[in-house]
Amino acid sequence: MLPSSPRRRYQLLMVAVAVALAGYVFWRAWVALTPFFVGAILALVFAPAVNRVEARLPYRLSRPGLARATSLAAVYLVGLGALIGAGLLILPPVIDQTQQFVNDAPSFVTRAREELERGSTFYRERVPPEIQARINKITNQLAQDAGRFAQDALTRTVTFFTGSLLGLVGYIVVPFWLWFVLKDKERGVDAFVRWFPASVQEDARQLVERANRVVGSYVRAQLLLATLSGIVTWFGLYVFGIRFSVVLGLIAGVSNLIPVLGPMVGGIPALIVTAATHPGWTVLWVFLFLFIWQNLKDYLIVPRVQGQAVNLHPAVILVLLVLAGHLAGFWGLLIVVPVAAVVRDTFSHVYRRLATPSLAEAGAAPGEPAHAREGEPVGRT
């Protein structure tokens, strides 16, 4: 696997140092690179559509460059129209409800607790007063923390996307960067593979294709599931007459981007708002609705959409989420699963290749049996 020539070894060492340096720069400047991270996700989402449109063009073989540019322009126009339409339809109620939600957030936890206490005879009659006082103190503190967290989250979100001129310039550049990435994808892969020694270039190409397939299918599946969860949650809460149904649906959708753990916590804000604003049995019906939808999604939709994209056990995913959340926060939660799958596949591929001797190591020329060594006639026993 490793090159025998000292010159090639030095080249491989230079590549390793360059990759390490690029990783360090990325780690130090990841906030500035966030627009390009978003652009990479969009590239994974739109690449299949671009390929399908290109495959239907009659001149794709005679004029491949023009066919690629035409397919990109078509996908860009459709995507831009969908983005503008969704923005005009969804953005106004989201902004309005978000402002109201942030203002009312401190009272939700307290009102939800009071409503649950009012309907709980066991709590009032069986729980000692000192424990009730302690619970009240904790929930009051939780309500204050919820208000501060909501305001801080809104402020951080706005600052994150529009707080600096450089960040705004980054998002303006992304559509142009995305155009070149999608247009010259194959050339970029070829250039990357040529950095490796000739003996491992085919392995490098296979690993790149496998990583692109795993990450692309995972990202598209998660976005589809998040969109479905957001729409279904919004519609259900709207039918039940719950306030802030758009914001709560958006929270549920974003939470579903995080596998396993996200769907578990995405419905909690909806239950708190329901308990705080709708006395009686409404919170139970909302809970049943969310519970049924979650199980229908897990058993009917997720297997069909995700398939075996990452093939990681939920117990392993939970451990990865805890580690990624501690090390890299929200973005770590989003990327840790596909990154872990790619690392696993890369390690498995390299391990198997190292365990299998190549023809050169076996002393055989290409096209000859591995036992045909120099000076030894073929077929000798």
For each residue, the residues with C-beta under 8 A, 3 or more apart:
1: 199 200 353 354 358
2: 9 12
3: 8 9 11 12 197 199
4: 8
5: 8 9
6: 9 10
7: 10 11
8: 3 4 5 11 12 197
9: 2 3 5 6 12 13
10: 6 7 13 14
11: 3 7 8 14 15 197
12: 2 3 8 9 15 16 196 197
13: 9 10 16 17
14: 10 11 17 18
15: 11 12 18 19 195 196
16: 12 13 19 20
17: 13 14 20 21
18: 14 15 21 22
19: 15 16 22 23
20: 16 17 23 24
21: 17 18 24 25
22: 18 19 25 26
23: 19 20 26 27
24: 20 21 27 28
25: 21 22 28 29
26: 22 23 29 30 33
27: 23 24 30
28: 24 25
29: 25 26 32 33
30: 26 27 33 34 37 331
31: 34 167
32: 29 166 167 170
33: 26 29 30 36 37
34: 30 31 37 38 160 167 170 331
35: 38 39 167 170 171 173 174
36: 33 39 40 170 174 177
37: 30 33 34 40 41 331
38: 34 35 41 42 171 174
39: 35 36 42 43 174 177 178 181
40: 36 37 43 44 181
41: 37 38 44 45 219
42: 38 39 45 46 174 178
43: 39 40 46 47 178 181 182 185
44: 40 41 47 212 215 216 219 220
45: 41 42 219 220 223
46: 42 43 49 50 75 79 178 182
47: 43 44 50 51 182 185 216
48: 51 52 216 220
49: 46 52 53 75
50: 46 47 53 54 68 71 72 75 182
51: 47 48 54 55 71
52: 48 49 55 56
53: 49 50 56 57 70 71 74 75
54: 50 51 57 60 67 68 70 71
55: 51 52 60
56: 52 53
57: 53 54 60 67 70 71
58:
59: 62 63 66 67
60: 54 55 57 63 64 67
61: 64
62: 59
63: 59 60 66 67
64: 60 61 67 68
65: 68 69
66: 59 63 69 70
67: 54 57 59 60 63 64 70 71
68: 50 54 64 65 71 72 183
69: 65 66 72 73 183
70: 53 54 57 66 67 73 74
71: 50 51 53 54 57 67 68 74 75
72: 50 68 69 75 76 179 182 183
73: 69 70 76 77
74: 53 70 71 77 78
75: 46 49 50 53 71 72 78 79
76: 72 73 79 80 175 179
77: 73 74 80 81
78: 74 75 81 82
79: 46 75 76 82 83
80: 76 77 83 84
81: 77 78 84 85
82: 78 79 85 86
83: 79 80 86 87
84: 80 81 87 88
85: 81 82 88 89
86: 82 83 89 90 91
87: 83 84 90 91
88: 84 85 91 92
89: 85 86
90: 86 87 93 94 246
91: 86 87 88 94 95
92: 88 95 96
93: 90 96 97 246
94: 90 91 97 98 246 247 250
95: 91 92 98 99
96: 92 93 99 100
97: 93 94 100 101 244 246 247
98: 94 95 101 102 154 247
99: 95 96 102 103
100: 96 97 103 104 244
101: 97 98 104 105 150 244 247
102: 98 99 105 150 151 154
103: 99 100
104: 100 101 107 108
105: 101 102 108 146 147 149 150 151
106: 109 110 143 144 146 147
107: 104 110 111 143 276
108: 104 105 111 112 143 146 272 273 276 277
109: 106 112 113 139 142 143 146 272 276
110: 106 107 113 114 139 140 143 276
111: 107 108 114 115 275 276 277
112: 108 109 115 116 272 273 275 276
113: 109 110 116 117 135 136 139
114: 110 111 117 118
115: 111 112 118 119 275 276 279 283
116: 112 113 119 120 123 275
117: 113 114 120 123 124
118: 114 115 279
119: 115 116 279
120: 116 117 123 124
121: 124 125
122: 125 126 127
123: 116 117 120 126 127 132
124: 117 120 121 127
125: 121 122
126: 122 123
127: 122 123 124 131 132 135
128: 131 132
129: 132 133
130: 133 134
131: 127 128 134 135
132: 123 127 128 129 135 136
133: 129 130 136 137
134: 130 131 137 138
135: 113 127 131 132 138 139
136: 113 132 133 139 140
137: 133 134 140 141
138: 134 135 141 142
139: 109 110 113 135 136 142 143
140: 110 136 137 143 144
141: 137 138 144 145
142: 109 138 139 145 146
143: 106 107 108 109 110 139 140 146 147
144: 106 140 141 147 148
145: 141 142 148 149
146: 105 106 108 109 142 143 149 150
147: 105 106 143 144 150 151
148: 144 145 151 152
149: 105 145 146 152 153
150: 101 102 105 146 147 153 154
151: 102 105 147 148 154 155
152: 148 149 155 156
153: 149 150 156 157
154: 98 102 150 151 157 158
155: 151 152 158 159
156: 152 153 159 160
157: 153 154 160 161
158: 154 155 161 162 163
159: 155 156 162 163
160: 34 156 157 163 167
161: 157 158 167 171
162: 158 159 167 168
163: 158 159 160 167
164: 167 168
165: 168 169
166: 32 169 170
167: 31 32 34 35 160 161 162 163 164 170 171
168: 162 164 165 171 172
169: 165 166 172 173
170: 32 34 35 36 166 167 173 174
171: 35 38 161 167 168 174
172: 168 169 175
173: 35 169 170 176 177
174: 35 36 38 39 42 170 171 177 178
175: 76 172 178 179
176: 173 179 180
177: 36 39 173 174 180 181
178: 39 42 43 46 174 175 181 182
179: 72 76 175 176 182 183
180: 176 177 183 184
181: 39 40 43 177 178 184 185 188
182: 43 46 47 50 72 178 179 185
183: 68 69 72 179 180
184: 180 181 187 188
185: 43 47 181 182 188 189
186: 189 190
187: 184 190 191
188: 181 184 185 191 192
189: 185 186 192 193 205 208
190: 186 187 193 194
191: 187 188 194 195
192: 188 189 195 204 208
193: 189 190 196 201 204 205 208
194: 190 191 201
195: 15 191 192
196: 12 15 193 200 201 203 204
197: 3 8 11 12 200 201
198: 201
199: 1 3 358 360
200: 1 196 197 203 204
201: 193 194 196 197 198 204 205
202: 205 206
203: 196 200 206 207 349 350 353
204: 192 193 196 200 201 207 208
205: 189 193 201 202 208 209
206: 202 203 209 210 349
207: 203 204 210 211 345 346 349
208: 189 192 193 204 205 211 212
209: 205 206 212 213
210: 206 207 213 214 342 345 349
211: 207 208 214 215 342 345 346
212: 44 208 209 215 216
213: 209 210 216 217
214: 210 211 217 218 309 310 338 341 342 345
215: 44 211 212 218 219 338 341 342
216: 44 47 48 212 213 219 220
217: 213 214 220 221 306 307 309
218: 214 215 221 222 306 309 310 337 338 341
219: 41 44 45 215 216 222 223 338
220: 44 45 48 216 217 223 224
221: 217 218 224 225 305 306 307 309
222: 218 219 225 226 256 257 259
223: 45 219 220 226 227 257
224: 220 221 227 228 305
225: 221 222 228 229 256 297 301 302 305 306
226: 222 223 229 230 253 254 256 257
227: 223 224 230 231 253
228: 224 225 231 232 297 301
229: 225 226 232 233 252 253 255 256 263 266 293 297
230: 226 227 233 234 249 250 252 253 254 256
231: 227 228 234 235 249 253
232: 228 229 235 236 293
233: 229 230 236 237 248 249 252 253 266 267 270 290 293
234: 230 231 237 238 245 246 248 249 250 252
235: 231 232 238 239 249
236: 232 233 239 240 286 289 290 293
237: 233 234 240 242 245 248 249 270 274 286
238: 234 235 241 242 245
239: 235 236
240: 236 237 274 278 282 285 286 289
241: 238 278
242: 237 238 245 248 270 273 274 277 278 282 286
243: 273 277
244: 97 100 101 247 248 273
245: 234 237 238 242 248 249
246: 90 93 94 97 234 249 250
247: 94 97 98 101 244 250 251
248: 233 234 237 242 244 245 251 252 269 270 273
249: 230 231 233 234 235 237 245 246 252 253
250: 94 230 234 246 247 253 254
251: 247 248 254 255 266 269 270
252: 229 230 233 234 248 249 255 256 266 267 270
253: 226 227 229 230 231 233 249 250 256 257 266
254: 226 230 250 251 257 266
255: 229 251 252 258 262 263 265 266
256: 222 225 226 229 230 252 253 262 263 266
257: 222 223 226 253 254 262 334
258: 255 261 262 321 333 334
259: 222 262 317 321 337
260: 263 264 314 317 318 321
261: 258 264 265 318 321 333
262: 255 256 257 258 259 265 266 333
263: 229 255 256 260 266 267 294 297 298
264: 260 261
265: 255 261 262 268
266: 229 233 251 252 253 254 255 256 262 263 269
267: 233 252 263 270 271 287 290 294
268: 265 271 272
269: 248 251 266 272 273
270: 233 237 242 248 251 252 267 273 274 286 290
271: 267 268 274 275 283 286 287 290
272: 108 109 112 268 269 275 276
273: 108 112 242 243 244 248 269 270 276 277
274: 237 240 242 270 271 277 278 282 283 286
275: 111 112 115 116 271 272 278 283
276: 107 108 109 110 111 112 115 272 273
277: 108 111 242 243 273 274
278: 240 241 242 274 275 282 283
279: 115 118 119 282
280:
281: 284 285
282: 240 242 274 278 279 285 286
283: 115 271 274 275 278 286 287
284: 281 287 288
285: 240 281 282 288 289
286: 236 237 240 242 270 271 274 282 283 289 290
287: 267 271 283 284 290 291
288: 284 285 291 292
289: 236 240 285 286 292 293
290: 233 236 267 270 271 286 287 293 294
291: 287 288 294 295
292: 288 289 295 296
293: 229 232 233 236 289 290 296 297
294: 263 267 290 291 297 298
295: 291 292 298 299
296: 292 293 299 300 301
297: 225 228 229 263 293 294 300 301 302
298: 263 294 295 301 302
299: 295 296 302 303
300: 296 297 303 304
301: 225 228 296 297 298 304 305
302: 225 297 298 299 305 306
303: 299 300 306 307
304: 300 301 307
305: 221 224 225 301 302
306: 217 218 221 225 302 303 309 310
307: 217 221 303 304
308: 311
309: 214 217 218 221 306 341
310: 214 218 306 337 338 340 341
311: 308 341
312: 316 317 320 337 340 341 344
313: 316 317
314: 260 317 318
315: 318 319
316: 312 313 319 320 340
317: 259 260 312 313 314 320 321 337
318: 260 261 314 315 321 322
319: 315 316 322 323
320: 312 316 317 323 324 336 337 340
321: 258 259 260 261 317 318 324 325 333 336 337
322: 318 319 325 326
323: 319 320 326 327 336
324: 320 321 327 328 332 333 335 336
325: 321 322 328 329 330 332 333
326: 322 323
327: 323 324 332
328: 324 325 331 332 333 335 336
329: 325 332 333
330: 325 333 334
331: 30 34 37 328 334 335
332: 324 325 327 328 329 335 336
333: 258 261 262 321 324 325 328 329 330 336
334: 257 258 330 331
335: 324 328 331 332 338 339
336: 320 321 323 324 328 332 333 339 340
337: 218 259 310 312 317 320 321 340 341
338: 214 215 218 219 310 335 341 342
339: 335 336 342 343
340: 310 312 316 320 336 337 343 344
341: 214 215 218 309 310 311 312 337 338 344 345
342: 210 211 214 215 338 339 345 346
343: 339 340 346 347
344: 312 340 341 347 348
345: 207 210 211 214 341 342 348 349
346: 207 211 342 343 349 350
347: 343 344 350 351
348: 344 345 351 352
349: 203 206 207 210 345 346 352 353
350: 203 346 347 353 354
351: 347 348 354 355
352: 348 349 355 356
353: 1 203 349 350 356
354: 1 350 351
355: 351 352
356: 352 353
357: 361 362 370
358: 1 199 361 362
359: 362 364 365 366 368 370
360: 199 363 364
361: 357 358
362: 357 358 359 370 371 373
363: 360 370 372 373 374
364: 359 360 368 369 370 371 372 373
365: 359 368 372
366: 359
367:
368: 359 364 365 372 378
369: 364 372 378
370: 357 359 362 363 364
371: 362 364 376
372: 363 364 365 368 369 376 377 378
373: 362 363 364 376
374: 363
375:
376: 371 372 373 380
377: 372 380
378: 368 369 372
379:
380: 376 377
381:
